Amino acid sequence: MTLTVGDDFPVQQARVRDLLDDYAARPNWRIWTAALRAVLDRADRAAMSGDVVEILRSYQELKDCQ
């Protein structure tokens, strides 16, 4: 089954939020938690705006988070 961006976008947001929780629990990982927060903020703004280009850009950025 292939997921659409509309289906997978919130899944990726949740995955990155879980990563953020993991990173926040580690000492001296503040820069990484700040980076993940910025990615999530951009994704939230893109979703709220409905701008397809920004959603696609944010979607790829979310998928690249590890």
PDBQT receptor file of N, H, CA, C and O in Angstrom, charges set to zero:
ATOM      1  N   MET A   1       0.835  -1.173   0.000  1.00  0.00    +0.000 N 
ATOM      2  CA  MET A   1       0.000   0.000   0.000  1.00  0.00    +0.000 C 
ATOM      3  C   MET A   1       0.888   1.247   0.000  1.00  0.00    +0.000 C 
ATOM      4  O   MET A   1       1.826   1.357   0.789  1.00  0.00    +0.000 OA
ATOM      5  N   THR A   2       0.580   2.162  -0.881  1.00  0.00    +0.000 N 
ATOM      6  H   THR A   2      -0.182   2.073  -1.522  1.00  0.00    +0.000 HD
ATOM      7  CA  THR A   2       1.315   3.402  -0.983  1.00  0.00    +0.000 C 
ATOM      8  C   THR A   2       0.533   4.511  -0.285  1.00  0.00    +0.000 C 
ATOM      9  O   THR A   2      -0.645   4.732  -0.563  1.00  0.00    +0.000 OA
ATOM     10  N   LEU A   3       1.201   5.188   0.610  1.00  0.00    +0.000 N 
ATOM     11  H   LEU A   3       2.159   5.009   0.836  1.00  0.00    +0.000 HD
ATOM     12  CA  LEU A   3       0.575   6.297   1.316  1.00  0.00    +0.000 C 
ATOM     13  C   LEU A   3       0.730   7.578   0.509  1.00  0.00    +0.000 C 
ATOM     14  O   LEU A   3       1.755   7.798  -0.137  1.00  0.00    +0.000 OA
ATOM     15  N   THR A   4      -0.282   8.405   0.551  1.00  0.00    +0.000 N 
ATOM     16  H   THR A   4      -1.115   8.226   1.075  1.00  0.00    +0.000 HD
ATOM     17  CA  THR A   4      -0.165   9.720  -0.058  1.00  0.00    +0.000 C 
ATOM     18  C   THR A   4       0.534  10.652   0.932  1.00  0.00    +0.000 C 
ATOM     19  O   THR A   4       0.663  10.337   2.115  1.00  0.00    +0.000 OA
ATOM     20  N   VAL A   5       0.975  11.785   0.437  1.00  0.00    +0.000 N 
ATOM     21  H   VAL A   5       0.871  12.041  -0.524  1.00  0.00    +0.000 HD
ATOM     22  CA  VAL A   5       1.595  12.775   1.323  1.00  0.00    +0.000 C 
ATOM     23  C   VAL A   5       0.592  13.188   2.397  1.00  0.00    +0.000 C 
ATOM     24  O   VAL A   5       0.952  13.361   3.561  1.00  0.00    +0.000 OA
ATOM     25  N   GLY A   6      -0.668  13.343   1.995  1.00  0.00    +0.000 N 
ATOM     26  H   GLY A   6      -0.961  13.203   1.049  1.00  0.00    +0.000 HD
ATOM     27  CA  GLY A   6      -1.693  13.729   2.958  1.00  0.00    +0.000 C 
ATOM     28  C   GLY A   6      -1.877  12.719   4.069  1.00  0.00    +0.000 C 
ATOM     29  O   GLY A   6      -2.182  13.082   5.205  1.00  0.00    +0.000 OA
ATOM     30  N   ASP A   7      -1.689  11.441   3.740  1.00  0.00    +0.000 N 
ATOM     31  H   ASP A   7      -1.441  11.145   2.817  1.00  0.00    +0.000 HD
ATOM     32  CA  ASP A   7      -1.799  10.383   4.746  1.00  0.00    +0.000 C 
ATOM     33  C   ASP A   7      -0.536  10.283   5.596  1.00  0.00    +0.000 C 
ATOM     34  O   ASP A   7      -0.610  10.086   6.809  1.00  0.00    +0.000 OA
ATOM     35  N   ASP A   8       0.615  10.421   4.958  1.00  0.00    +0.000 N 
ATOM     36  H   ASP A   8       0.675  10.582   3.973  1.00  0.00    +0.000 HD
ATOM     37  CA  ASP A   8       1.879  10.175   5.651  1.00  0.00    +0.000 C 
ATOM     38  C   ASP A   8       2.417  11.399   6.388  1.00  0.00    +0.000 C 
ATOM     39  O   ASP A   8       3.212  11.252   7.317  1.00  0.00    +0.000 OA
ATOM     40  N   PHE A   9       2.003  12.591   5.997  1.00  0.00    +0.000 N 
ATOM     41  H   PHE A   9       1.358  12.710   5.243  1.00  0.00    +0.000 HD
ATOM     42  CA  PHE A   9       2.516  13.810   6.630  1.00  0.00    +0.000 C 
ATOM     43  C   PHE A   9       2.318  13.793   8.145  1.00  0.00    +0.000 C 
ATOM     44  O   PHE A   9       3.278  14.025   8.881  1.00  0.00    +0.000 OA
ATOM     45  N   PRO A  10       1.091  13.523   8.641  1.00  0.00    +0.000 N 
ATOM     46  CA  PRO A  10       0.924  13.493  10.105  1.00  0.00    +0.000 C 
ATOM     47  C   PRO A  10       1.677  12.334  10.765  1.00  0.00    +0.000 C 
ATOM     48  O   PRO A  10       2.077  12.431  11.925  1.00  0.00    +0.000 OA
ATOM     49  N   VAL A  11       1.865  11.248  10.028  1.00  0.00    +0.000 N 
ATOM     50  H   VAL A  11       1.540  11.170   9.086  1.00  0.00    +0.000 HD
ATOM     51  CA  VAL A  11       2.643  10.119  10.560  1.00  0.00    +0.000 C 
ATOM     52  C   VAL A  11       4.094  10.555  10.759  1.00  0.00    +0.000 C 
ATOM     53  O   VAL A  11       4.710  10.245  11.779  1.00  0.00    +0.000 OA
ATOM     54  N   GLN A  12       4.629  11.270   9.783  1.00  0.00    +0.000 N 
ATOM     55  H   GLN A  12       4.129  11.522   8.954  1.00  0.00    +0.000 HD
ATOM     56  CA  GLN A  12       6.004  11.757   9.878  1.00  0.00    +0.000 C 
ATOM     57  C   GLN A  12       6.143  12.803  10.985  1.00  0.00    +0.000 C 
ATOM     58  O   GLN A  12       7.150  12.832  11.692  1.00  0.00    +0.000 OA
ATOM     59  N   GLN A  13       5.136  13.657  11.135  1.00  0.00    +0.000 N 
ATOM     60  H   GLN A  13       4.317  13.634  10.561  1.00  0.00    +0.000 HD
ATOM     61  CA  GLN A  13       5.171  14.637  12.230  1.00  0.00    +0.000 C 
ATOM     62  C   GLN A  13       5.234  13.917  13.579  1.00  0.00    +0.000 C 
ATOM     63  O   GLN A  13       6.015  14.298  14.451  1.00  0.00    +0.000 OA
ATOM     64  N   ALA A  14       4.426  12.894  13.749  1.00  0.00    +0.000 N 
ATOM     65  H   ALA A  14       3.792  12.584  13.041  1.00  0.00    +0.000 HD
ATOM     66  CA  ALA A  14       4.421  12.139  15.014  1.00  0.00    +0.000 C 
ATOM     67  C   ALA A  14       5.762  11.445  15.231  1.00  0.00    +0.000 C 
ATOM     68  O   ALA A  14       6.269  11.403  16.352  1.00  0.00    +0.000 OA
ATOM     69  N   ARG A  15       6.338  10.898  14.155  1.00  0.00    +0.000 N 
ATOM     70  H   ARG A  15       5.926  10.932  13.244  1.00  0.00    +0.000 HD
ATOM     71  CA  ARG A  15       7.629  10.211  14.267  1.00  0.00    +0.000 C 
ATOM     72  C   ARG A  15       8.705  11.188  14.725  1.00  0.00    +0.000 C 
ATOM     73  O   ARG A  15       9.523  10.858  15.583  1.00  0.00    +0.000 OA
ATOM     74  N   VAL A  16       8.706  12.390  14.153  1.00  0.00    +0.000 N 
ATOM     75  H   VAL A  16       8.041  12.658  13.455  1.00  0.00    +0.000 HD
ATOM     76  CA  VAL A  16       9.720  13.376  14.517  1.00  0.00    +0.000 C 
ATOM     77  C   VAL A  16       9.478  13.887  15.941  1.00  0.00    +0.000 C 
ATOM     78  O   VAL A  16      10.434  14.185  16.657  1.00  0.00    +0.000 OA
ATOM     79  N   ARG A  17       8.226  13.992  16.354  1.00  0.00    +0.000 N 
ATOM     80  H   ARG A  17       7.450  13.750  15.773  1.00  0.00    +0.000 HD
ATOM     81  CA  ARG A  17       7.945  14.367  17.748  1.00  0.00    +0.000 C 
ATOM     82  C   ARG A  17       8.499  13.319  18.716  1.00  0.00    +0.000 C 
ATOM     83  O   ARG A  17       9.014  13.659  19.782  1.00  0.00    +0.000 OA
ATOM     84  N   ASP A  18       8.389  12.045  18.335  1.00  0.00    +0.000 N 
ATOM     85  H   ASP A  18       7.971  11.769  17.469  1.00  0.00    +0.000 HD
ATOM     86  CA  ASP A  18       8.982  10.979  19.156  1.00  0.00    +0.000 C 
ATOM     87  C   ASP A  18      10.501  11.112  19.192  1.00  0.00    +0.000 C 
ATOM     88  O   ASP A  18      11.117  10.940  20.244  1.00  0.00    +0.000 OA
ATOM     89  N   LEU A  19      11.100  11.416  18.047  1.00  0.00    +0.000 N 
ATOM     90  H   LEU A  19      10.599  11.555  17.193  1.00  0.00    +0.000 HD
ATOM     91  CA  LEU A  19      12.549  11.645  18.015  1.00  0.00    +0.000 C 
ATOM     92  C   LEU A  19      12.930  12.797  18.936  1.00  0.00    +0.000 C 
ATOM     93  O   LEU A  19      13.920  12.729  19.664  1.00  0.00    +0.000 OA
ATOM     94  N   LEU A  20      12.126  13.853  18.891  1.00  0.00    +0.000 N 
ATOM     95  H   LEU A  20      11.321  13.907  18.299  1.00  0.00    +0.000 HD
ATOM     96  CA  LEU A  20      12.388  15.013  19.740  1.00  0.00    +0.000 C 
ATOM     97  C   LEU A  20      12.375  14.623  21.210  1.00  0.00    +0.000 C 
ATOM     98  O   LEU A  20      13.229  15.068  21.978  1.00  0.00    +0.000 OA
ATOM     99  N   ASP A  21      11.425  13.806  21.604  1.00  0.00    +0.000 N 
ATOM    100  H   ASP A  21      10.732  13.445  20.981  1.00  0.00    +0.000 HD
ATOM    101  CA  ASP A  21      11.381  13.334  22.994  1.00  0.00    +0.000 C 
ATOM    102  C   ASP A  21      12.643  12.543  23.345  1.00  0.00    +0.000 C 
ATOM    103  O   ASP A  21      13.207  12.705  24.427  1.00  0.00    +0.000 OA
ATOM    104  N   ASP A  22      13.076  11.689  22.421  1.00  0.00    +0.000 N 
ATOM    105  H   ASP A  22      12.618  11.558  21.542  1.00  0.00    +0.000 HD
ATOM    106  CA  ASP A  22      14.291  10.902  22.653  1.00  0.00    +0.000 C 
ATOM    107  C   ASP A  22      15.518  11.800  22.771  1.00  0.00    +0.000 C 
ATOM    108  O   ASP A  22      16.351  11.611  23.657  1.00  0.00    +0.000 OA
ATOM    109  N   TYR A  23      15.624  12.778  21.874  1.00  0.00    +0.000 N 
ATOM    110  H   TYR A  23      14.947  12.933  21.154  1.00  0.00    +0.000 HD
ATOM    111  CA  TYR A  23      16.780  13.669  21.880  1.00  0.00    +0.000 C 
ATOM    112  C   TYR A  23      16.778  14.563  23.115  1.00  0.00    +0.000 C 
ATOM    113  O   TYR A  23      17.834  14.831  23.689  1.00  0.00    +0.000 OA
ATOM    114  N   ALA A  24      15.607  15.021  23.523  1.00  0.00    +0.000 N 
ATOM    115  H   ALA A  24      14.750  14.803  23.056  1.00  0.00    +0.000 HD
ATOM    116  CA  ALA A  24      15.513  15.919  24.679  1.00  0.00    +0.000 C 
ATOM    117  C   ALA A  24      15.961  15.231  25.958  1.00  0.00    +0.000 C 
ATOM    118  O   ALA A  24      16.396  15.894  26.900  1.00  0.00    +0.000 OA
ATOM    119  N   ALA A  25      15.859  13.916  26.000  1.00  0.00    +0.000 N 
ATOM    120  H   ALA A  25      15.506  13.378  25.234  1.00  0.00    +0.000 HD
ATOM    121  CA  ALA A  25      16.252  13.171  27.190  1.00  0.00    +0.000 C 
ATOM    122  C   ALA A  25      17.773  12.985  27.281  1.00  0.00    +0.000 C 
ATOM    123  O   ALA A  25      18.280  12.530  28.307  1.00  0.00    +0.000 OA
ATOM    124  N   ARG A  26      18.490  13.331  26.230  1.00  0.00    +0.000 N 
ATOM    125  H   ARG A  26      18.079  13.700  25.397  1.00  0.00    +0.000 HD
ATOM    126  CA  ARG A  26      19.939  13.134  26.219  1.00  0.00    +0.000 C 
ATOM    127  C   ARG A  26      20.649  14.427  26.611  1.00  0.00    +0.000 C 
ATOM    128  O   ARG A  26      20.311  15.506  26.124  1.00  0.00    +0.000 OA
ATOM    129  N   PRO A  27      21.633  14.306  27.491  1.00  0.00    +0.000 N 
ATOM    130  CA  PRO A  27      22.377  15.510  27.861  1.00  0.00    +0.000 C 
ATOM    131  C   PRO A  27      23.197  16.031  26.669  1.00  0.00    +0.000 C 
ATOM    132  O   PRO A  27      23.700  15.254  25.858  1.00  0.00    +0.000 OA
ATOM    133  N   ASN A  28      23.314  17.326  26.588  1.00  0.00    +0.000 N 
ATOM    134  H   ASN A  28      22.906  17.957  27.247  1.00  0.00    +0.000 HD
ATOM    135  CA  ASN A  28      24.137  17.984  25.559  1.00  0.00    +0.000 C 
ATOM    136  C   ASN A  28      23.621  17.797  24.131  1.00  0.00    +0.000 C 
ATOM    137  O   ASN A  28      24.393  17.901  23.178  1.00  0.00    +0.000 OA
ATOM    138  N   TRP A  29      22.339  17.525  23.976  1.00  0.00    +0.000 N 
ATOM    139  H   TRP A  29      21.711  17.441  24.750  1.00  0.00    +0.000 HD
ATOM    140  CA  TRP A  29      21.769  17.372  22.637  1.00  0.00    +0.000 C 
ATOM    141  C   TRP A  29      20.842  18.541  22.310  1.00  0.00    +0.000 C 
ATOM    142  O   TRP A  29      19.938  18.407  21.486  1.00  0.00    +0.000 OA
ATOM    143  N   ARG A  30      21.063  19.673  22.946  1.00  0.00    +0.000 N 
ATOM    144  H   ARG A  30      21.798  19.783  23.616  1.00  0.00    +0.000 HD
ATOM    145  CA  ARG A  30      20.187  20.834  22.762  1.00  0.00    +0.000 C 
ATOM    146  C   ARG A  30      20.135  21.319  21.320  1.00  0.00    +0.000 C 
ATOM    147  O   ARG A  30      19.078  21.722  20.834  1.00  0.00    +0.000 OA
ATOM    148  N   ILE A  31      21.260  21.280  20.645  1.00  0.00    +0.000 N 
ATOM    149  H   ILE A  31      22.119  20.953  21.040  1.00  0.00    +0.000 HD
ATOM    150  CA  ILE A  31      21.264  21.761  19.254  1.00  0.00    +0.000 C 
ATOM    151  C   ILE A  31      20.390  20.871  18.371  1.00  0.00    +0.000 C 
ATOM    152  O   ILE A  31      19.705  21.356  17.471  1.00  0.00    +0.000 OA
ATOM    153  N   TRP A  32      20.421  19.567  18.637  1.00  0.00    +0.000 N 
ATOM    154  H   TRP A  32      20.978  19.173  19.368  1.00  0.00    +0.000 HD
ATOM    155  CA  TRP A  32      19.599  18.644  17.843  1.00  0.00    +0.000 C 
ATOM    156  C   TRP A  32      18.121  18.804  18.165  1.00  0.00    +0.000 C 
ATOM    157  O   TRP A  32      17.275  18.729  17.274  1.00  0.00    +0.000 OA
ATOM    158  N   THR A  33      17.810  19.023  19.435  1.00  0.00    +0.000 N 
ATOM    159  H   THR A  33      18.497  19.083  20.159  1.00  0.00    +0.000 HD
ATOM    160  CA  THR A  33      16.398  19.226  19.788  1.00  0.00    +0.000 C 
ATOM    161  C   THR A  33      15.891  20.539  19.187  1.00  0.00    +0.000 C 
ATOM    162  O   THR A  33      14.743  20.615  18.750  1.00  0.00    +0.000 OA
ATOM    163  N   ALA A  34      16.727  21.557  19.161  1.00  0.00    +0.000 N 
ATOM    164  H   ALA A  34      17.660  21.495  19.516  1.00  0.00    +0.000 HD
ATOM    165  CA  ALA A  34      16.334  22.828  18.554  1.00  0.00    +0.000 C 
ATOM    166  C   ALA A  34      16.094  22.652  17.058  1.00  0.00    +0.000 C 
ATOM    167  O   ALA A  34      15.156  23.223  16.503  1.00  0.00    +0.000 OA
ATOM    168  N   ALA A  35      16.937  21.867  16.413  1.00  0.00    +0.000 N 
ATOM    169  H   ALA A  35      17.699  21.402  16.864  1.00  0.00    +0.000 HD
ATOM    170  CA  ALA A  35      16.770  21.623  14.978  1.00  0.00    +0.000 C 
ATOM    171  C   ALA A  35      15.464  20.872  14.696  1.00  0.00    +0.000 C 
ATOM    172  O   ALA A  35      14.744  21.200  13.754  1.00  0.00    +0.000 OA
ATOM    173  N   LEU A  36      15.170  19.876  15.509  1.00  0.00    +0.000 N 
ATOM    174  H   LEU A  36      15.755  19.608  16.275  1.00  0.00    +0.000 HD
ATOM    175  CA  LEU A  36      13.925  19.127  15.314  1.00  0.00    +0.000 C 
ATOM    176  C   LEU A  36      12.707  19.994  15.591  1.00  0.00    +0.000 C 
ATOM    177  O   LEU A  36      11.697  19.890  14.896  1.00  0.00    +0.000 OA
ATOM    178  N   ARG A  37      12.796  20.845  16.598  1.00  0.00    +0.000 N 
ATOM    179  H   ARG A  37      13.617  20.929  17.163  1.00  0.00    +0.000 HD
ATOM    180  CA  ARG A  37      11.680  21.762  16.876  1.00  0.00    +0.000 C 
ATOM    181  C   ARG A  37      11.433  22.691  15.686  1.00  0.00    +0.000 C 
ATOM    182  O   ARG A  37      10.286  22.970  15.335  1.00  0.00    +0.000 OA
ATOM    183  N   ALA A  38      12.500  23.160  15.079  1.00  0.00    +0.000 N 
ATOM    184  H   ALA A  38      13.432  22.934  15.364  1.00  0.00    +0.000 HD
ATOM    185  CA  ALA A  38      12.370  24.044  13.917  1.00  0.00    +0.000 C 
ATOM    186  C   ALA A  38      11.711  23.309  12.743  1.00  0.00    +0.000 C 
ATOM    187  O   ALA A  38      10.868  23.875  12.047  1.00  0.00    +0.000 OA
ATOM    188  N   VAL A  39      12.096  22.061  12.531  1.00  0.00    +0.000 N 
ATOM    189  H   VAL A  39      12.781  21.602  13.097  1.00  0.00    +0.000 HD
ATOM    190  CA  VAL A  39      11.486  21.253  11.468  1.00  0.00    +0.000 C 
ATOM    191  C   VAL A  39       9.992  21.083  11.735  1.00  0.00    +0.000 C 
ATOM    192  O   VAL A  39       9.171  21.232  10.830  1.00  0.00    +0.000 OA
ATOM    193  N   LEU A  40       9.651  20.774  12.972  1.00  0.00    +0.000 N 
ATOM    194  H   LEU A  40      10.318  20.653  13.708  1.00  0.00    +0.000 HD
ATOM    195  CA  LEU A  40       8.241  20.588  13.327  1.00  0.00    +0.000 C 
ATOM    196  C   LEU A  40       7.459  21.895  13.222  1.00  0.00    +0.000 C 
ATOM    197  O   LEU A  40       6.308  21.892  12.785  1.00  0.00    +0.000 OA
ATOM    198  N   ASP A  41       8.062  22.995  13.612  1.00  0.00    +0.000 N 
ATOM    199  H   ASP A  41       8.996  22.998  13.967  1.00  0.00    +0.000 HD
ATOM    200  CA  ASP A  41       7.393  24.295  13.488  1.00  0.00    +0.000 C 
ATOM    201  C   ASP A  41       7.096  24.615  12.024  1.00  0.00    +0.000 C 
ATOM    202  O   ASP A  41       6.003  25.076  11.696  1.00  0.00    +0.000 OA
ATOM    203  N   ARG A  42       8.067  24.370  11.149  1.00  0.00    +0.000 N 
ATOM    204  H   ARG A  42       8.955  23.996  11.415  1.00  0.00    +0.000 HD
ATOM    205  CA  ARG A  42       7.850  24.621   9.723  1.00  0.00    +0.000 C 
ATOM    206  C   ARG A  42       6.759  23.703   9.171  1.00  0.00    +0.000 C 
ATOM    207  O   ARG A  42       5.933  24.129   8.364  1.00  0.00    +0.000 OA
ATOM    208  N   ALA A  43       6.760  22.445   9.609  1.00  0.00    +0.000 N 
ATOM    209  H   ALA A  43       7.431  22.099  10.264  1.00  0.00    +0.000 HD
ATOM    210  CA  ALA A  43       5.739  21.499   9.150  1.00  0.00    +0.000 C 
ATOM    211  C   ALA A  43       4.352  21.922   9.623  1.00  0.00    +0.000 C 
ATOM    212  O   ALA A  43       3.386  21.838   8.865  1.00  0.00    +0.000 OA
ATOM    213  N   ASP A  44       4.253  22.367  10.849  1.00  0.00    +0.000 N 
ATOM    214  H   ASP A  44       5.038  22.435  11.465  1.00  0.00    +0.000 HD
ATOM    215  CA  ASP A  44       2.961  22.829  11.370  1.00  0.00    +0.000 C 
ATOM    216  C   ASP A  44       2.463  24.053  10.593  1.00  0.00    +0.000 C 
ATOM    217  O   ASP A  44       1.288  24.136  10.234  1.00  0.00    +0.000 OA
ATOM    218  N   ARG A  45       3.370  24.998  10.340  1.00  0.00    +0.000 N 
ATOM    219  H   ARG A  45       4.324  24.931  10.632  1.00  0.00    +0.000 HD
ATOM    220  CA  ARG A  45       2.978  26.188   9.589  1.00  0.00    +0.000 C 
ATOM    221  C   ARG A  45       2.551  25.829   8.167  1.00  0.00    +0.000 C 
ATOM    222  O   ARG A  45       1.584  26.385   7.647  1.00  0.00    +0.000 OA
ATOM    223  N   ALA A  46       3.269  24.903   7.543  1.00  0.00    +0.000 N 
ATOM    224  H   ALA A  46       4.055  24.451   7.965  1.00  0.00    +0.000 HD
ATOM    225  CA  ALA A  46       2.923  24.484   6.184  1.00  0.00    +0.000 C 
ATOM    226  C   ALA A  46       1.545  23.833   6.164  1.00  0.00    +0.000 C 
ATOM    227  O   ALA A  46       0.729  24.119   5.287  1.00  0.00    +0.000 OA
ATOM    228  N   ALA A  47       1.290  22.961   7.127  1.00  0.00    +0.000 N 
ATOM    229  H   ALA A  47       1.953  22.729   7.839  1.00  0.00    +0.000 HD
ATOM    230  CA  ALA A  47      -0.004  22.285   7.185  1.00  0.00    +0.000 C 
ATOM    231  C   ALA A  47      -1.133  23.281   7.393  1.00  0.00    +0.000 C 
ATOM    232  O   ALA A  47      -2.184  23.168   6.762  1.00  0.00    +0.000 OA
ATOM    233  N   MET A  48      -0.928  24.250   8.267  1.00  0.00    +0.000 N 
ATOM    234  H   MET A  48      -0.074  24.342   8.780  1.00  0.00    +0.000 HD
ATOM    235  CA  MET A  48      -1.968  25.240   8.541  1.00  0.00    +0.000 C 
ATOM    236  C   MET A  48      -2.208  26.168   7.353  1.00  0.00    +0.000 C 
ATOM    237  O   MET A  48      -3.330  26.621   7.128  1.00  0.00    +0.000 OA
ATOM    238  N   SER A  49      -1.151  26.445   6.599  1.00  0.00    +0.000 N 
ATOM    239  H   SER A  49      -0.240  26.077   6.782  1.00  0.00    +0.000 HD
ATOM    240  CA  SER A  49      -1.281  27.363   5.466  1.00  0.00    +0.000 C 
ATOM    241  C   SER A  49      -1.965  26.697   4.275  1.00  0.00    +0.000 C 
ATOM    242  O   SER A  49      -2.625  27.361   3.476  1.00  0.00    +0.000 OA
ATOM    243  N   GLY A  50      -1.801  25.390   4.166  1.00  0.00    +0.000 N 
ATOM    244  H   GLY A  50      -1.264  24.851   4.816  1.00  0.00    +0.000 HD
ATOM    245  CA  GLY A  50      -2.356  24.685   3.015  1.00  0.00    +0.000 C 
ATOM    246  C   GLY A  50      -1.533  24.866   1.752  1.00  0.00    +0.000 C 
ATOM    247  O   GLY A  50      -1.948  24.427   0.680  1.00  0.00    +0.000 OA
ATOM    248  N   ASP A  51      -0.380  25.499   1.857  1.00  0.00    +0.000 N 
ATOM    249  H   ASP A  51      -0.043  25.856   2.729  1.00  0.00    +0.000 HD
ATOM    250  CA  ASP A  51       0.509  25.728   0.717  1.00  0.00    +0.000 C 
ATOM    251  C   ASP A  51       1.152  24.395   0.320  1.00  0.00    +0.000 C 
ATOM    252  O   ASP A  51       1.975  23.846   1.052  1.00  0.00    +0.000 OA
ATOM    253  N   VAL A  52       0.760  23.889  -0.849  1.00  0.00    +0.000 N 
ATOM    254  H   VAL A  52       0.092  24.335  -1.444  1.00  0.00    +0.000 HD
ATOM    255  CA  VAL A  52       1.200  22.561  -1.280  1.00  0.00    +0.000 C 
ATOM    256  C   VAL A  52       2.715  22.483  -1.414  1.00  0.00    +0.000 C 
ATOM    257  O   VAL A  52       3.316  21.476  -1.039  1.00  0.00    +0.000 OA
ATOM    258  N   VAL A  53       3.334  23.519  -1.937  1.00  0.00    +0.000 N 
ATOM    259  H   VAL A  53       2.846  24.337  -2.242  1.00  0.00    +0.000 HD
ATOM    260  CA  VAL A  53       4.788  23.519  -2.106  1.00  0.00    +0.000 C 
ATOM    261  C   VAL A  53       5.477  23.436  -0.752  1.00  0.00    +0.000 C 
ATOM    262  O   VAL A  53       6.423  22.667  -0.582  1.00  0.00    +0.000 OA
ATOM    263  N   GLU A  54       5.012  24.218   0.207  1.00  0.00    +0.000 N 
ATOM    264  H   GLU A  54       4.244  24.843   0.069  1.00  0.00    +0.000 HD
ATOM    265  CA  GLU A  54       5.601  24.191   1.553  1.00  0.00    +0.000 C 
ATOM    266  C   GLU A  54       5.333  22.851   2.242  1.00  0.00    +0.000 C 
ATOM    267  O   GLU A  54       6.196  22.342   2.958  1.00  0.00    +0.000 OA
ATOM    268  N   ILE A  55       4.170  22.289   2.037  1.00  0.00    +0.000 N 
ATOM    269  H   ILE A  55       3.469  22.703   1.456  1.00  0.00    +0.000 HD
ATOM    270  CA  ILE A  55       3.857  20.981   2.613  1.00  0.00    +0.000 C 
ATOM    271  C   ILE A  55       4.810  19.934   2.066  1.00  0.00    +0.000 C 
ATOM    272  O   ILE A  55       5.352  19.134   2.828  1.00  0.00    +0.000 OA
ATOM    273  N   LEU A  56       5.023  19.929   0.758  1.00  0.00    +0.000 N 
ATOM    274  H   LEU A  56       4.583  20.579   0.139  1.00  0.00    +0.000 HD
ATOM    275  CA  LEU A  56       5.944  18.955   0.150  1.00  0.00    +0.000 C 
ATOM    276  C   LEU A  56       7.367  19.160   0.644  1.00  0.00    +0.000 C 
ATOM    277  O   LEU A  56       8.077  18.193   0.916  1.00  0.00    +0.000 OA
ATOM    278  N   ARG A  57       7.784  20.408   0.760  1.00  0.00    +0.000 N 
ATOM    279  H   ARG A  57       7.207  21.194   0.538  1.00  0.00    +0.000 HD
ATOM    280  CA  ARG A  57       9.129  20.720   1.265  1.00  0.00    +0.000 C 
ATOM    281  C   ARG A  57       9.273  20.224   2.708  1.00  0.00    +0.000 C 
ATOM    282  O   ARG A  57      10.269  19.593   3.060  1.00  0.00    +0.000 OA
ATOM    283  N   SER A  58       8.278  20.514   3.526  1.00  0.00    +0.000 N 
ATOM    284  H   SER A  58       7.468  21.026   3.240  1.00  0.00    +0.000 HD
ATOM    285  CA  SER A  58       8.308  20.088   4.926  1.00  0.00    +0.000 C 
ATOM    286  C   SER A  58       8.229  18.578   5.055  1.00  0.00    +0.000 C 
ATOM    287  O   SER A  58       8.883  17.983   5.911  1.00  0.00    +0.000 OA
ATOM    288  N   TYR A  59       7.426  17.965   4.202  1.00  0.00    +0.000 N 
ATOM    289  H   TYR A  59       6.895  18.449   3.507  1.00  0.00    +0.000 HD
ATOM    290  CA  TYR A  59       7.294  16.505   4.218  1.00  0.00    +0.000 C 
ATOM    291  C   TYR A  59       8.650  15.847   3.986  1.00  0.00    +0.000 C 
ATOM    292  O   TYR A  59       9.019  14.911   4.694  1.00  0.00    +0.000 OA
ATOM    293  N   GLN A  60       9.384  16.333   3.001  1.00  0.00    +0.000 N 
ATOM    294  H   GLN A  60       9.084  17.094   2.425  1.00  0.00    +0.000 HD
ATOM    295  CA  GLN A  60      10.705  15.770   2.730  1.00  0.00    +0.000 C 
ATOM    296  C   GLN A  60      11.645  16.018   3.907  1.00  0.00    +0.000 C 
ATOM    297  O   GLN A  60      12.429  15.144   4.275  1.00  0.00    +0.000 OA
ATOM    298  N   GLU A  61      11.566  17.194   4.486  1.00  0.00    +0.000 N 
ATOM    299  H   GLU A  61      10.930  17.904   4.187  1.00  0.00    +0.000 HD
ATOM    300  CA  GLU A  61      12.409  17.525   5.641  1.00  0.00    +0.000 C 
ATOM    301  C   GLU A  61      12.096  16.598   6.823  1.00  0.00    +0.000 C 
ATOM    302  O   GLU A  61      13.005  16.138   7.513  1.00  0.00    +0.000 OA
ATOM    303  N   LEU A  62      10.816  16.329   7.049  1.00  0.00    +0.000 N 
ATOM    304  H   LEU A  62      10.077  16.702   6.488  1.00  0.00    +0.000 HD
ATOM    305  CA  LEU A  62      10.419  15.405   8.118  1.00  0.00    +0.000 C 
ATOM    306  C   LEU A  62      10.980  14.003   7.851  1.00  0.00    +0.000 C 
ATOM    307  O   LEU A  62      11.517  13.356   8.750  1.00  0.00    +0.000 OA
ATOM    308  N   LYS A  63      10.849  13.551   6.618  1.00  0.00    +0.000 N 
ATOM    309  H   LYS A  63      10.413  14.076   5.887  1.00  0.00    +0.000 HD
ATOM    310  CA  LYS A  63      11.326  12.207   6.281  1.00  0.00    +0.000 C 
ATOM    311  C   LYS A  63      12.841  12.078   6.445  1.00  0.00    +0.000 C 
ATOM    312  O   LYS A  63      13.350  10.995   6.736  1.00  0.00    +0.000 OA
ATOM    313  N   ASP A  64      13.562  13.196   6.256  1.00  0.00    +0.000 N 
ATOM    314  H   ASP A  64      13.149  14.075   6.020  1.00  0.00    +0.000 HD
ATOM    315  CA  ASP A  64      15.021  13.173   6.389  1.00  0.00    +0.000 C 
ATOM    316  C   ASP A  64      15.507  13.154   7.828  1.00  0.00    +0.000 C 
ATOM    317  O   ASP A  64      16.681  12.883   8.078  1.00  0.00    +0.000 OA
ATOM    318  N   CYS A  65      14.624  13.436   8.778  1.00  0.00    +0.000 N 
ATOM    319  H   CYS A  65      13.670  13.656   8.575  1.00  0.00    +0.000 HD
ATOM    320  CA  CYS A  65      15.027  13.458  10.188  1.00  0.00    +0.000 C 
ATOM    321  C   CYS A  65      15.291  12.043  10.690  1.00  0.00    +0.000 C 
ATOM    322  O   CYS A  65      14.519  11.118  10.440  1.00  0.00    +0.000 OA
ATOM    323  N   GLN A  66      16.398  11.902  11.401  1.00  0.00    +0.000 N 
ATOM    324  H   GLN A  66      17.026  12.654  11.605  1.00  0.00    +0.000 HD
ATOM    325  CA  GLN A  66      16.761  10.600  11.952  1.00  0.00    +0.000 C 
ATOM    326  C   GLN A  66      17.191  10.738  13.381  1.00  0.00    +0.000 C 
ATOM    327  O   GLN A  66      17.537   9.744  14.020  1.00  0.00    +0.000 OA
TER     328      GLN A  66
